[in-house]
Amino acid sequence: MSVGEHMPSTPKAVIFDIGRVIVRLDLKRALAPIAAAMHTSTDTSTDQSAKHLSPEKSWELIRADRHWQDWQEGRITSAEWHRHLMRRFKLSLSYGEFRDAWNLVLDPELILAESLFGQLGARCQLALLSNTDPIHVECLEERFTFGRYFPVRIYSCRIGASKPSPVVYRAALELLGVAAHEALYVDDIQEFVDAARQLGLDAIRFETRHLLEVELCRRQLF
């Protein structure tokens, strides 16, 4: 630590984002079955034959959908989301096929080892805070075991709000029973890190496990 550099205090709670922090996301693997069934069709096109889209372009179209925020914040059900996408993109995937493809984005090989959470959990409270949907929540709860270290789990689709809204951060703090300055937040998206800091939380942008461990050591948690 350089002279004059501020030493952060030891937090009473650490709040983790999930995607690209704990769980690897593989958009190509997940959207390949969807992209393979998705066709472009424009009013100006003279060729209405099937034209397959790349997984990346498919993801852009889905994220830009007018109901995306409703989906992420729990205002439409999984079945409604499935039906909407099937109609919009003229797809014929069954709900089960769509659900299974959607969940392929969640890579079973974690970025952070569960042993890290075991160590941290012995020294402070732990919470999850994620912008996610009902299908992914079900998969995370049923197929992954790291959730056992996180008694507090905040999902955007369950509380009707998503990051960077202050609502989600305050919900986590309330459930943890700590003040903002007593919590550390970890996310890979700078916008969400900044939003946490604006509310008074200590916050780290996640890049690698090693750099995270360095920051945890600075806070006397590791």
C-alpha positions in Angstrom: 0.0 0.0 0.0 1.4 3.4 -1.0 1.8 6.3 1.5 -1.6 8.0 2.0 -3.6 5.2 0.4 -6.8 4.6 2.2 -7.1 1.2 3.9 -10.7 -0.1 3.6 -12.4 -1.3 6.7 -13.3 -4.9 7.3 -16.9 -5.4 6.1 -19.6 -7.3 8.1 -21.1 -8.6 4.8 -19.9 -9.4 1.3 -22.5 -9.3 -1.5 -21.7 -11.1 -4.8 -23.0 -10.8 -8.3 -23.4 -14.2 -10.0 -22.8 -14.0 -13.7 -19.2 -13.7 -14.8 -18.2 -13.4 -11.1 -19.2 -16.8 -9.7 -20.7 -18.6 -12.7 -19.2 -18.5 -16.2 -21.7 -17.5 -18.9 -21.5 -19.2 -22.3 -23.9 -17.3 -24.6 -22.8 -19.1 -27.7 -23.6 -22.6 -26.3 -26.9 -21.4 -24.9 -28.1 -19.5 -27.9 -26.9 -21.9 -30.6 -30.1 -23.9 -30.5 -32.2 -20.8 -30.4 -30.2 -19.0 -33.2 -30.5 -22.1 -35.3 -34.2 -21.9 -35.2 -34.4 -18.1 -35.5 -34.9 -16.5 -38.9 -34.6 -12.9 -40.0 -37.6 -11.4 -41.8 -37.9 -7.8 -42.7 -40.5 -5.9 -44.6 -37.9 -4.8 -47.2 -36.6 -8.3 -47.8 -37.5 -9.9 -51.1 -36.1 -13.2 -49.9 -38.2 -14.7 -47.1 -36.3 -17.9 -46.9 -34.7 -19.0 -43.7 -31.6 -17.1 -42.7 -29.9 -18.3 -39.5 -28.6 -15.7 -37.1 -25.4 -16.0 -35.0 -25.8 -16.6 -31.3 -24.4 -13.1 -30.6 -26.9 -11.4 -32.9 -29.7 -13.5 -31.4 -28.7 -12.3 -28.0 -28.7 -8.7 -29.1 -32.2 -9.0 -30.5 -33.5 -10.7 -27.3 -31.9 -8.2 -25.0 -33.4 -5.4 -27.1 -36.9 -6.9 -26.8 -39.5 -4.5 -25.3 -40.4 -7.2 -22.7 -36.8 -7.9 -21.6 -37.0 -5.7 -18.5 -40.4 -7.2 -17.6 -38.8 -10.7 -17.9 -35.8 -9.7 -15.7 -38.0 -8.1 -13.1 -40.7 -10.8 -12.8 -43.6 -9.1 -14.5 -44.1 -11.9 -16.9 -43.9 -15.6 -16.3 -41.5 -18.1 -17.9 -44.3 -19.5 -20.0 -45.3 -16.0 -21.2 -41.7 -15.2 -22.1 -41.4 -18.4 -24.1 -44.6 -17.8 -26.0 -43.6 -14.2 -26.7 -40.2 -15.1 -28.2 -41.7 -18.0 -30.2 -44.2 -15.6 -31.7 -41.8 -12.7 -32.3 -39.1 -14.8 -33.9 -41.3 -17.4 -35.5 -39.8 -20.3 -33.6 -41.2 -23.7 -32.9 -39.2 -24.7 -29.8 -41.3 -26.4 -27.1 -41.1 -24.8 -23.6 -38.8 -27.6 -22.5 -36.5 -27.2 -25.4 -36.3 -23.5 -24.9 -35.8 -23.8 -21.1 -33.0 -26.3 -21.6 -31.3 -24.1 -24.2 -31.7 -21.0 -22.1 -30.0 -22.7 -19.1 -27.0 -23.8 -21.2 -25.6 -20.3 -20.6 -24.8 -21.3 -17.0 -21.5 -23.1 -17.2 -21.2 -25.7 -14.4 -17.5 -24.9 -14.0 -17.4 -22.0 -11.5 -15.1 -19.0 -11.7 -14.7 -18.9 -7.9 -14.2 -22.0 -5.9 -16.7 -22.8 -3.2 -13.8 -23.0 -0.7 -13.5 -19.2 -1.0 -17.1 -18.8 0.2 -16.5 -21.2 3.0 -13.6 -19.1 4.2 -15.5 -15.9 3.9 -18.6 -17.2 5.5 -16.7 -17.9 8.6 -15.8 -14.3 8.9 -18.8 -12.3 7.6 -22.3 -12.6 6.2 -22.7 -13.5 2.5 -25.3 -12.6 0.0 -26.0 -13.0 -3.7 -27.4 -10.1 -5.8 -28.2 -10.8 -9.4 -30.2 -9.5 -12.4 -31.7 -12.7 -13.6 -34.9 -14.4 -14.7 -37.1 -17.2 -13.2 -35.7 -19.9 -15.5 -32.1 -19.2 -14.5 -33.0 -18.9 -10.8 -34.6 -22.3 -10.9 -31.5 -23.8 -12.5 -29.1 -22.0 -10.1 -31.0 -23.2 -7.1 -31.4 -26.8 -8.3 -28.1 -27.6 -10.1 -25.5 -25.5 -8.3 -24.4 -26.0 -4.7 -22.6 -22.7 -4.0 -25.9 -21.2 -2.9 -25.6 -23.0 0.5 -23.0 -20.4 1.5 -25.4 -17.5 0.8 -28.4 -17.4 3.2 -29.5 -14.1 1.5 -30.2 -14.3 -2.2 -31.6 -11.4 -4.1 -32.8 -12.0 -7.6 -34.2 -9.2 -9.7 -37.1 -11.3 -11.0 -38.3 -11.9 -7.4 -38.2 -8.3 -6.1 -39.4 -6.5 -9.2 -36.3 -4.3 -9.7 -32.9 -4.7 -11.2 -29.4 -3.2 -10.9 -28.5 -0.4 -11.0 -31.7 0.5 -9.1 -31.0 1.4 -5.5 -34.0 -0.9 -4.6 -32.0 -4.0 -5.1 -28.9 -2.9 -3.0 -31.1 -1.7 -0.2 -33.0 -5.0 -0.2 -29.8 -6.9 0.3 -28.7 -4.6 3.1 -32.0 -4.9 4.8 -32.0 -8.7 4.7 -28.4 -8.8 5.9 -29.1 -6.3 8.7 -26.1 -4.1 8.0 -25.6 -0.5 7.0 -24.3 0.4 3.6 -20.8 1.2 4.9 -20.6 -2.2 6.5 -21.0 -4.1 3.2 -18.7 -4.9 0.3 -20.2 -5.5 -3.1 -18.5 -7.4 -6.0 -19.6 -7.2 -9.6 -18.0 -7.4 -13.0 -20.0 -4.5 -14.4 -18.6 -1.0 -13.6 -22.0 0.7 -13.7 -23.3 -1.6 -11.0 -20.2 -1.1 -8.9 -20.6 2.6 -9.2 -24.3 2.4 -8.2 -23.3 0.5 -5.1 -20.7 3.1 -4.2 -23.2 5.9 -4.6 -25.3 4.3 -1.9 -22.3 4.1 0.5 -21.2 0.5 0.0 -17.6 -0.5 -0.5 -17.4 -2.0 -4.0 -15.0 -3.9 -6.2 -15.1 -4.6 -9.9 -14.3 -8.2 -10.4 -11.6 -9.1 -12.9 -9.8 -12.2 -11.7 -9.9 -14.4 -8.6 -6.4 -13.4 -7.7 -7.2 -9.7 -7.7 -10.3 -10.3 -5.7 -8.3 -12.2 -3.1 -5.9 -9.2 -2.9 -8.8 -6.9 -2.2 -10.2 -9.3 0.4 -6.8 -9.4 2.1 -6.7 -5.7 2.2 -10.0 -5.8 4.1 -8.7 -8.6 6.4 -11.2 -11.1 5.2 -8.8 -13.5 3.5 
